[in-house]
């Protein structure tokens, strides 16, 4: 049986060797026919902690790494647009 491959966006990289990936899909409402978005979060294995929040990645289904983690990150499709960087703006108060 082939392994499923999904495309999503990394929404959290706070845990060690794990990223949380948000996968969105579009489905047609069964009664009204409107196209609506459905999303689901997957925990994926990231061995080297290389993927950051905002990256668009491909994940592949694998054997379970833990209770909730059964996906592995394959590669990065698009890097994040940037993250907030704290500036060190120390103003000299002696003036």
C-alpha contacts under 8 A as a table, 3 or more apart, distances in Angstrom:
res1	aa1	res2	aa2	distance
3	X	60	X	6.58
3	X	61	X	5.56
3	X	62	X	7.31
4	X	60	X	5.82
4	X	61	X	5.48
5	X	58	X	6.68
5	X	59	X	5.60
5	X	60	X	4.56
5	X	61	X	6.60
6	X	23	X	7.24
6	X	58	X	5.66
6	X	59	X	5.38
6	X	60	X	6.62
7	X	23	X	6.36
7	X	56	X	7.19
7	X	57	X	5.81
7	X	58	X	4.55
7	X	59	X	6.39
8	X	21	X	5.75
8	X	22	X	5.30
8	X	23	X	4.38
8	X	24	X	6.93
8	X	56	X	5.67
8	X	57	X	5.65
8	X	58	X	6.51
8	X	59	X	7.76
9	X	21	X	5.31
9	X	22	X	5.25
9	X	23	X	6.68
9	X	53	X	7.77
9	X	54	X	5.98
9	X	55	X	5.70
9	X	56	X	4.45
9	X	57	X	6.12
10	X	13	X	7.33
10	X	19	X	6.53
10	X	20	X	5.70
10	X	21	X	4.40
10	X	22	X	6.29
10	X	51	X	7.66
10	X	52	X	6.76
10	X	53	X	5.02
10	X	54	X	5.32
10	X	55	X	5.49
10	X	56	X	6.41
10	X	57	X	7.16
11	X	19	X	7.62
11	X	20	X	5.72
11	X	21	X	5.84
11	X	22	X	6.45
11	X	53	X	5.20
11	X	54	X	6.24
12	X	19	X	5.72
12	X	20	X	5.08
12	X	21	X	7.36
12	X	52	X	7.57
12	X	53	X	5.61
13	X	16	X	7.74
13	X	18	X	6.52
13	X	19	X	4.65
13	X	20	X	6.56
13	X	49	X	7.88
13	X	51	X	7.35
13	X	52	X	6.01
13	X	53	X	6.18
14	X	18	X	7.75
14	X	19	X	7.37
15	X	18	X	5.49
15	X	19	X	6.94
16	X	49	X	7.08
17	X	45	X	5.87
17	X	46	X	4.70
17	X	47	X	5.06
17	X	48	X	6.54
17	X	49	X	5.44
18	X	43	X	6.55
18	X	44	X	5.63
18	X	45	X	4.79
18	X	46	X	5.17
18	X	47	X	7.61
18	X	49	X	7.38
19	X	43	X	5.83
19	X	44	X	5.39
19	X	45	X	6.56
19	X	46	X	6.45
19	X	51	X	7.53
20	X	41	X	6.41
20	X	42	X	5.64
20	X	43	X	4.62
20	X	44	X	6.23
21	X	41	X	5.46
21	X	42	X	5.19
21	X	43	X	6.32
21	X	44	X	7.00
22	X	39	X	6.68
22	X	40	X	5.76
22	X	41	X	4.46
22	X	42	X	6.51
23	X	39	X	5.53
23	X	40	X	5.46
23	X	41	X	6.21
23	X	42	X	7.62
24	X	37	X	6.58
24	X	38	X	5.68
24	X	39	X	4.23
24	X	40	X	6.61
25	X	37	X	5.74
25	X	38	X	5.36
25	X	39	X	6.21
26	X	35	X	6.33
26	X	36	X	5.60
26	X	37	X	4.59
26	X	38	X	6.14
27	X	35	X	5.55
27	X	36	X	5.55
27	X	37	X	6.41
27	X	38	X	7.20
28	X	33	X	5.43
28	X	34	X	5.59
28	X	35	X	4.45
28	X	36	X	6.18
29	X	32	X	5.61
29	X	33	X	4.76
29	X	34	X	5.36
29	X	35	X	6.20
29	X	36	X	6.73
30	X	33	X	5.98
42	X	69	X	7.55
42	X	71	X	7.37
43	X	68	X	6.70
43	X	69	X	5.10
43	X	70	X	7.22
43	X	71	X	6.55
44	X	59	X	7.04
44	X	69	X	5.86
44	X	70	X	6.72
44	X	71	X	4.51
44	X	72	X	4.83
44	X	73	X	5.95
45	X	65	X	7.63
45	X	69	X	6.98
45	X	70	X	7.86
45	X	71	X	6.17
45	X	72	X	4.56
45	X	73	X	6.02
46	X	49	X	5.45
46	X	50	X	7.04
46	X	51	X	7.28
46	X	72	X	6.70
46	X	73	X	6.00
47	X	50	X	7.89
49	X	52	X	7.95
51	X	55	X	6.69
51	X	76	X	7.65
52	X	55	X	5.95
52	X	80	X	7.56
53	X	80	X	6.96
54	X	79	X	7.06
54	X	80	X	4.46
54	X	81	X	7.15
54	X	82	X	7.96
55	X	76	X	6.75
55	X	77	X	7.56
55	X	78	X	5.86
55	X	79	X	4.66
55	X	80	X	4.53
56	X	76	X	5.96
56	X	77	X	5.38
56	X	78	X	5.03
56	X	79	X	6.41
56	X	80	X	7.28
57	X	73	X	6.91
57	X	74	X	7.30
57	X	75	X	5.76
57	X	76	X	4.42
57	X	77	X	5.29
57	X	78	X	7.13
58	X	73	X	6.00
58	X	74	X	5.51
58	X	75	X	5.70
58	X	76	X	6.59
58	X	77	X	7.06
59	X	71	X	6.21
59	X	72	X	5.43
59	X	73	X	4.39
59	X	74	X	5.45
59	X	75	X	7.63
60	X	71	X	5.45
60	X	72	X	5.27
60	X	73	X	6.37
60	X	74	X	6.54
61	X	70	X	6.12
61	X	71	X	4.54
61	X	72	X	6.45
62	X	70	X	5.49
62	X	71	X	5.38
62	X	72	X	6.55
63	X	70	X	5.80
63	X	71	X	7.72
64	X	67	X	7.06
64	X	68	X	7.77
64	X	69	X	5.96
64	X	70	X	4.30
64	X	71	X	7.54
65	X	68	X	7.91
65	X	69	X	5.46
65	X	70	X	5.80
66	X	69	X	5.11
66	X	70	X	7.09
76	X	79	X	6.88
80	X	83	X	7.66
92	X	95	X	6.69
